Amino acid sequence: MATASTSVTDKRRAFRDLHVSGCFLIPNPWSIGTAKYLQQLGFKALATTSSGFAWSQGLADNALSRDQAIAHFESLVAATDVPINADFEGGYARNTSELAENVALAVRTGIAGLSIEDSTGNPERPLHDLPSAVERIRAARRAIDEAGDDALLIGRAECYLVGRPDLTETIARLQAYAAAGADCLYAPGLKAREDIAAVVAAVAPKPVNLLIGSVSGFTMAEIAALGVRRVSVGGALARAAWGAFMRSAQMLALEGRFDGFKDAASGADLDDFFRRA
């Protein structure tokens, strides 16, 4: 089993190679244990989930501090031998100067890539205006380049997640982020085949990440045929775990029943896995 000894340089090189051709699945652990298990299953790269990690800390999504996020990245990088892509939300920054400083801190953890999203957290103005959003991507690009790192930069257009499911605006934003230095493009919330294919064509030859966060009629082969380069699941694995926990706990509290333990993992199997991990 892996010993978390692969160098950062090798991880980043492997991560870039994954984005050259084909289509790969990059699942989202929220802890060292879940990262180790996913690595053991053979996934070639992993991505953090801001929501999954926040919930594990007793927080809502988008409530993590920069330092909590940085420490989380560092722990996952140290514990695994596969590349880690970091969900860096909006960069935890009020301006581009802060954003550049924070991105530099993030890449020093050894992550192989990080994403910067264009949402603001303000319901009255849910997205940064396009010029500001582009400058944020440029600031992140400069920070990576000035650090001498080859971590990938992922530009995220959050239109569909903030109630603005406008394909034309989404494509315009992704194209602008690509021109500003993003290596990979990501528009969470896309579901229609024609929309996914349109985004892939609009930013080609740069790779596209597709989020599948719920039960989907797609197969990986069908997603690959649309030209998508990588598929992530966001907080879905964490929500699945929380679903099992909540159902079992509610059964205990409300019915005094223990049926929720029926599908529980074996403690012996878990101990055996982590002794070898």
BABAKOL-689506 format. One record per residue (C-alpha): residue in one letter; y, x negated, z negated. Coordinates in pm, whole numbers, padded with zeros to 5 digits, always signed. Layout:
BABAKOL-689506
aYXZ...
This chain:
BABAKOL-689506
m+00000+00000+00000a+00358-00110+00064t+00530-00333-00189a+00893-00270-00089s+00919-00626+00039t+01041-00566+00394s+01380-00725+00452v+01692-00521+00516t+01730-00691+00853d+01379-00590+00954k+01433-00232+00835r+01753-00198+01034r+01596-00348+01345a+01303-00107+01316f+01542+00184+01267r+01741+00099+01579d+01418+00069+01776l+01317+00421+01670h+01635+00556+01831v+01570+00398+02172s+01302+00634+02301g+01068+00910+02196c+01117+01158+01912f+01043+01088+01546l+01044+01289+01225i+01260+01155+00943p+01184+01364+00629n+01414+01380+00328p+01291+01270-00017w+01509+01319-00324s+01353+01068-00564i+01165+00739-00571g+00836+00923-00618t+00885+01156-00322a+01002+00863-00106k+00692+00662-00191y+00467+00954-00108l+00631+01018+00228q+00607+00649+00313q+00237+00658+00228l+00189+00944+00476g+00304+00710+00752f+00660+00822+00827k+00849+00537+00992a+01186+00618+00831l+01326+00842+00559a+01661+01011+00500t+01826+01104+00174t+01930+01462+00105s+02253+01516-00085s+02145+01867-00185g+01794+01769-00297f+01921+01479-00505a+02207+01685-00651w+01966+01956-00767s+01746+01695-00933q+02053+01588-01131g+02138+01942-01237l+02427+01967-00990a+02516+02181-00693d+02529+02024-00348n+02853+01834-00285a+02901+01777-00660l+02763+01423-00670s+02999+01134-00732r+03023+00839-00499d+02866+00613-00761q+02572+00848-00810a+02510+00852-00435i+02537+00472-00407a+02295+00418-00696h+02051+00664-00537f+02061+00480-00204e+02004+00150-00378s+01703+00281-00568l+01534+00426-00258v+01596+00112-00051a+01448-00106-00326a+01143+00118-00368t+01038+00147-00003d+00953-00063+00300v+01083+00183+00559p+01443+00230+00678i+01655+00469+00472n+01922+00683+00637a+02188+00790+00384d+02346+01133+00363f+02694+01014+00266e+02850+01361+00289g+03220+01319+00374g+03235+00963+00246y+03365+01067-00098a+03712+00979+00022r+04055+01138+00038n+04177+00909+00317t+04045+00664+00574s+04117+00361+00356e+03897+00498+00078l+03638+00601+00334a+03614+00248+00471e+03579+00103+00121n+03305+00351+00033v+03114+00295+00356a+03121-00080+00289l+02974-00015-00056a+02704+00206+00091v+02589-00043+00355r+02561-00313+00089t+02276-00116-00068g+02059-00201+00233i+02052+00140+00398a+01969+00138+00768g+02212+00415+00859l+02455+00665+00712s+02611+00991+00819i+02971+01104+00787e+03039+01477+00815d+03360+01649+00915s+03362+01934+00662t+03633+01942+00394g+03485+02162+00122n+03796+02382+00149p+03705+02739+00259e+04056+02789+00396r+04029+02479+00613p+03655+02405+00635l+03675+02126+00894h+03903+01826+00930d+04118+01866+01238l+03972+01671+01527p+04216+01374+01526s+04159+01324+01152a+03783+01359+01187v+03780+01104+01469e+03984+00857+01265r+03734+00893+00981i+03451+00797+01216r+03656+00502+01343a+03719+00389+00985a+03348+00405+00907r+03267+00213+01226r+03517-00060+01140a+03378-00090+00786i+03025-00139+00915d+03133-00389+01180e+03359-00587+00947a+03075-00617+00698g+02866-00777+00970d+02602-00508+00928d+02407-00331+01198a+02354-00007+01007l+02365+00298+01231l+02656+00541+01203i+02575+00910+01243g+02859+01149+01325r+02808+01504+01201a+02981+01817+01331e+02947+02085+01063c+03079+02377+01268y+02765+02590+01240l+02732+02531+00865v+03088+02639+00782g+03085+02964+00977r+03222+02837+01309p+02914+02849+01538d+03109+02749+01847l+02902+02535+02084t+03205+02424+02286e+03386+02300+01976t+03070+02139+01843i+03013+01945+02166a+03377+01837+02184r+03359+01703+01830l+03031+01520+01888q+03158+01363+02209a+03472+01247+02027y+03264+01097+01745a+03044+00918+01998a+03354+00771+02164a+03484+00665+01821g+03172+00461+01748a+02901+00693+01616d+02555+00569+01718c+02378+00900+01669l+02509+01258+01674y+02414+01550+01453a+02515+01917+01446p+02319+02087+01166g+02263+02456+01223l+02167+02448+01592k+01871+02678+01655a+01871+02803+02016r+01687+02588+02268e+01969+02608+02520d+02225+02497+02259i+02011+02202+02153a+01956+02096+02513a+02330+02131+02585v+02420+01902+02295v+02162+01643+02399a+02297+01640+02756a+02661+01629+02643v+02628+01313+02432a+02363+01131+02636p+02258+00855+02630k+02332+00851+02258p+02054+01000+02042v+02070+01338+01869n+01936+01440+01529l+01807+01798+01492l+01781+01969+01154i+01479+02193+01096g+01540+02332+00749s+01320+02642+00752v+01007+02782+00912s+01049+02717+01282g+00881+02824+01602f+00936+02475+01741t+00668+02208+01758m+00759+01840+01762a+00639+01826+02124e+00879+02105+02222i+01167+01939+02039a+01092+01610+02212a+01091+01788+02548l+01449+01900+02479g+01550+01534+02456v+01605+01522+02078r+01549+01175+01937r+01492+01250+01568v+01422+01549+01344s+01521+01576+00977v+01451+01853+00726g+01751+01823+00491g+01686+01982+00153a+01384+02185+00275l+01119+01976+00100a+01321+01986-00223r+01364+02362-00188a+00990+02401-00131a+00922+02207-00452w+01183+02409-00641g+01030+02731-00506a+00689+02644-00651f+00843+02537-00982m+01061+02848-01012r+00777+03087-00931s+00549+02921-01187a+00819+02909-01455q+00921+03271-01399m+00559+03378-01426l+00537+03201-01762a+00863+03346-01889l+00832+03702-01759e+00458+03768-01754g+00303+03511-01985r+00071+03410-01703f-00041+03067-01585d-00143+03158-01230g+00139+02948-01092f-00058+02634-01170k-00326+02731-00916d-00202+02497-00643a-00073+02222-00872a-00146+01863-00775s-00404+01682-00983g-00255+01462-01253a-00534+01211-01195d-00454+01198-00823l-00084+01149-00895d-00154+00872-01146d-00387+00702-00901f-00131+00720-00622f+00154+00579-00830r-00059+00299-00974r-00110+00182-00615a+00236+00267-00481
